[in-house]
Every structure is written in C-alpha cells, then in structure tokens.
Amino acid sequence: MHVAPDWWGRGVGSTLHGHFLRHLETERLAVGVLEVWERNARARAFYTRHGWHPDGTTRPGPANTPYLGMRLPL
C-alpha cells in the first residue's frame, strides 16, 4: 500500500487499511501478512499502530536493506 506524501496524515492509509481488513474478514482469512522495507520507519510505525507484529521473516530488498515480514492475527 502506498499513499503519496501530500496525503499523509489525512486518514487515507487508515481507510485503505480498513478496507483490507474487511477483505480479510469477508474471505474468512485468519491472518494478514505483509512485507515492509526495513528502512521505511514511517510504514513500520503505521502497521505497528494498527496491530501488526514482526514475524521474523526477511528477504533481500533494494540498497542492501531487507524487507521485513509482519502479521496481523484476526
């Protein structure tokens, strides 16, 4: 999920996140899974505020910085 910087702080990300959670519930999925770039502290903080937790997984990312896996149990 990406929100243009001009729209940060206006609730757009939280609205998109809410739609994603409703999709998971509609599909009766028990957990949400995502990856976030380790250097993106803003995104990591956003997901943490919304209840996501690191799951210990990583994979290579750009600029020698990994992507970190996160999960949200429903």
C-alpha positions as CSV (number, residue, x, y, z in Angstrom):
1,M,0.0,0.0,0.0
2,H,1.4,3.4,-0.9
3,V,0.0,6.8,-0.1
4,A,1.5,9.9,-1.8
5,P,3.3,12.1,0.7
6,D,0.9,15.0,0.0
7,W,-1.9,12.8,1.5
8,W,0.0,11.7,4.7
9,G,-1.8,12.4,7.9
10,R,-5.2,12.7,6.3
11,G,-6.5,9.2,7.1
12,V,-6.1,7.8,3.6
13,G,-3.8,5.0,4.8
14,S,-6.1,4.1,7.7
15,T,-9.0,4.0,5.3
16,L,-7.2,1.7,2.9
17,H,-6.1,-0.5,5.8
18,G,-9.7,-0.8,7.0
19,H,-10.8,-1.9,3.5
20,F,-8.0,-4.6,3.6
21,L,-9.1,-5.8,7.0
22,R,-12.7,-6.1,5.8
23,H,-11.5,-8.1,2.8
24,L,-9.7,-10.5,5.1
25,E,-12.8,-10.9,7.2
26,T,-15.0,-11.4,4.1
27,E,-12.7,-14.1,2.8
28,R,-12.6,-15.6,6.3
29,L,-8.8,-15.5,6.4
30,A,-7.3,-16.0,9.9
31,V,-4.2,-13.8,9.4
32,G,-2.9,-10.8,7.4
33,V,0.6,-11.0,6.0
34,L,2.7,-8.2,4.6
35,E,6.2,-7.1,4.0
36,V,7.6,-3.6,4.7
37,W,11.0,-2.2,3.8
38,E,13.2,-2.1,6.8
39,R,14.3,1.5,6.1
40,N,10.7,2.7,6.0
41,A,10.3,3.6,9.7
42,R,7.1,5.5,8.9
43,A,5.4,2.5,7.4
44,R,6.6,0.2,10.1
45,A,5.2,2.5,12.8
46,F,1.9,2.7,10.9
47,Y,1.5,-1.0,10.8
48,T,2.5,-1.4,14.4
49,R,-0.1,1.2,15.4
50,H,-2.6,-0.9,13.6
51,G,-1.7,-4.1,15.5
52,W,0.8,-5.8,13.1
53,H,3.8,-7.6,14.6
54,P,7.1,-8.6,13.0
55,D,7.0,-12.3,12.2
56,G,10.8,-12.8,11.9
57,T,10.9,-13.3,8.2
58,T,13.0,-11.2,5.8
59,R,14.0,-11.2,2.2
60,P,16.5,-9.1,0.3
61,G,15.5,-5.6,-0.7
62,P,16.9,-2.6,-2.5
63,A,20.0,-0.8,-1.3
64,N,21.1,-3.8,0.8
65,T,18.1,-3.3,3.1
66,P,15.8,-6.2,3.6
67,Y,12.0,-6.4,3.6
68,L,10.6,-7.5,7.0
69,G,7.6,-9.7,7.3
70,M,4.7,-8.7,9.5
71,R,1.5,-10.5,10.6
72,L,-1.9,-9.5,12.0
73,P,-3.9,-12.3,13.6
74,L,-7.6,-11.8,13.1
